[in-house]
Amino acid sequence: MLLLIGAWCAASPATDATWSDLHPRVAAGDSGVDFRALRLAFAASDEYRVDTPALREWQHKVEEALATADFAGADKAAAAWLALEYVNPFAHLGAARAQEGLGAPAQATFHRKVAEGLLDSICQRGEGQTPDAPCAVISVAEIYAYLARRRLEPGASYEAECAGGVPCLVFEVREQDTGNLLDLHFDISRPLAARR
């Protein structure tokens, strides 16, 4: 099974850009990078972790600090979270709220642009609607972030095999604006491989 997961990852669309190429650019303020390449490069790096206690701890600290308007504490916690998981859109949104509270609108705008770029990169045009072209995700949390961004209410979900034997999660969703129902397919080979 582990060998097959590695093969799925290797067969996915690749880019020549590495995490060490892209991450410094974004961290220096470049919000115009290819965010899909950034996410996939992170998943291919030695820094890639999925749903660890440390990540959940920093998320909790950001949320707790923001709930009490402790913007300096939220900023510190968001920075620690981003140091571990720079491609998490929620970490950037937490950093944006902290920066707004600290009176730094330019930094808040930057973090919002990064969060939007990350979210918009999860599904490319024509992806997700069939098992032949699933959306590539690097965590299950990305799926829920994407659904929220697109105003899609998740219903049932189930595991399936997409084209080429890629492991997928299929979500039955309802469009909040129209009520239309559809299935969305997400390639979960990367988070599965990271948990092995």
FENBEL-V661655 format. One record per residue. N is the residue number from 0. RES is the residue in one small letter. PSI is psi in whole degrees, 0 to 359 (none if undefined). OMEGA is omega in whole degrees, 0 to 359 (none if undefined). D_FIRST is the distance of its C-alpha to the first C-alpha in whole Angstrom. Layout:
n->[N	N]
res->[RES	RES]
psi->[PSI	PSI]
omega->[OMEGA	OMEGA]
d_first->[D_FIRST	D_FIRST]
This chain:
n->[0	1	2	3	4	5	6	7	8	9	10	11	12	13	14	15	16	17	18	19	20	21	22	23	24	25	26	27	28	29	30	31	32	33	34	35	36	37	38	39	40	41	42	43	44	45	46	47	48	49	50	51	52	53	54	55	56	57	58	59	60	61	62	63	64	65	66	67	68	69	70	71	72	73	74	75	76	77	78	79	80	81	82	83	84	85	86	87	88	89	90	91	92	93	94	95	96	97	98	99	100	101	102	103	104	105	106	107	108	109	110	111	112	113	114	115	116	117	118	119	120	121	122	123	124	125	126	127	128	129	130	131	132	133	134	135	136	137	138	139	140	141	142	143	144	145	146	147	148	149	150	151	152	153	154	155	156	157	158	159	160	161	162	163	164	165	166	167	168	169	170	171	172	173	174	175	176	177	178	179	180	181	182	183	184	185	186	187	188	189	190	191	192	193	194	195]
res->[m	l	l	l	i	g	a	w	c	a	a	s	p	a	t	d	a	t	w	s	d	l	h	p	r	v	a	a	g	d	s	g	v	d	f	r	a	l	r	l	a	f	a	a	s	d	e	y	r	v	d	t	p	a	l	r	e	w	q	h	k	v	e	e	a	l	a	t	a	d	f	a	g	a	d	k	a	a	a	a	w	l	a	l	e	y	v	n	p	f	a	h	l	g	a	a	r	a	q	e	g	l	g	a	p	a	q	a	t	f	h	r	k	v	a	e	g	l	l	d	s	i	c	q	r	g	e	g	q	t	p	d	a	p	c	a	v	i	s	v	a	e	i	y	a	y	l	a	r	r	r	l	e	p	g	a	s	y	e	a	e	c	a	g	g	v	p	c	l	v	f	e	v	r	e	q	d	t	g	n	l	l	d	l	h	f	d	i	s	r	p	l	a	a	r	r]
psi->[315	321	322	320	317	321	321	315	319	330	350	158	133	163	155	343	136	168	318	342	313	319	313	327	313	316	334	0	4	102	14	14	169	103	332	315	321	312	313	327	322	316	336	358	167	345	350	124	152	122	54	160	324	319	315	324	314	323	315	318	320	311	317	316	319	324	334	12	28	80	326	318	320	320	316	316	320	321	320	320	314	329	331	327	70	337	12	116	328	326	320	322	322	318	322	315	321	316	322	315	333	1	35	75	327	318	321	316	318	310	325	319	319	315	315	318	318	313	317	340	354	313	123	170	130	1	154	335	345	161	348	339	72	157	135	119	155	0	157	330	327	325	311	324	317	314	318	317	322	5	49	125	120	141	230	154	153	156	144	172	122	183	139	14	15	130	132	154	130	126	129	121	157	129	123	325	325	339	358	144	141	163	137	136	131	125	114	22	324	308	327	316	324	334	350	none]
omega->[182	178	180	179	177	179	178	181	182	182	181	178	184	175	178	181	179	177	181	174	190	184	179	180	181	180	178	175	180	180	181	180	174	186	175	177	179	180	183	176	176	181	179	184	177	182	185	175	180	170	178	177	180	179	179	180	180	177	180	180	177	182	180	180	179	180	180	180	174	187	177	177	178	179	179	180	179	178	178	178	180	178	180	188	187	184	178	182	179	177	178	178	175	178	179	179	178	180	175	180	179	179	179	186	181	178	178	179	178	182	177	178	179	179	179	178	178	181	181	182	185	177	176	180	178	180	172	187	178	177	179	183	180	174	180	178	178	173	177	177	177	180	182	177	180	181	179	181	183	180	179	179	180	173	179	173	179	178	180	175	178	183	179	180	181	177	183	164	178	178	170	185	176	176	183	184	186	185	180	177	176	175	175	184	181	177	183	182	182	178	177	180	182	181	183	none]
d_first->[0	4	5	5	6	9	10	11	13	14	15	17	21	22	25	27	28	26	27	29	31	31	31	35	36	35	36	39	40	39	38	37	34	31	29	26	26	27	24	21	23	23	19	19	21	21	23	20	20	19	21	23	26	28	27	28	31	32	32	34	37	37	37	40	42	42	43	46	47	46	45	46	43	41	41	40	37	36	36	34	32	32	31	28	27	29	27	28	30	32	32	34	36	37	38	40	42	43	44	46	48	49	51	48	48	47	44	43	43	41	38	38	38	35	33	34	33	30	30	31	28	25	26	28	30	29	25	24	26	24	20	21	22	20	21	19	19	19	19	20	23	24	23	26	28	28	29	32	33	33	35	32	32	29	29	26	22	19	15	15	13	16	17	14	11	12	11	15	17	20	24	27	29	33	35	38	40	40	39	36	33	30	26	24	21	19	16	14	11	13	14	11	10	13	13	10]
